[in-house]
């Protein structure tokens, strides 16, 4: 991850939150991994994408990221992330070998 791009998006997200008066919610020090999905929803906590594919699609819809990076950089970044997904999805991992192949 390029720290300059990440910082630009972080700043844009903060400004977007201020401009649109987005309530970040109450801070929590709980271990969210120890909570059930219902407990997380009751607290109003949104989940981040759980896979690279979900993150790729969330990126596609994110106007804050598009505004932060500009059209040219965003399109290049998006293309690179798609190539990363394409390379990742065809890999066979140790878990799959161990789970599904009796060798």
Residue pairs with C-beta under 8 A, 6 or more apart in sequence:
5 69
5 73
5 77
8 68
8 69
9 64
9 65
9 68
9 69
11 68
12 64
12 65
12 67
12 68
13 64
13 68
16 22
16 64
16 67
17 24
25 43
25 44
25 45
28 43
28 45
32 40
32 45
35 43
40 47
48 55
49 55
49 57
49 58
52 84
52 85
52 88
53 85
53 89
56 81
56 82
56 85
59 65
59 78
59 81
60 78
65 74
66 74
69 77
97 103
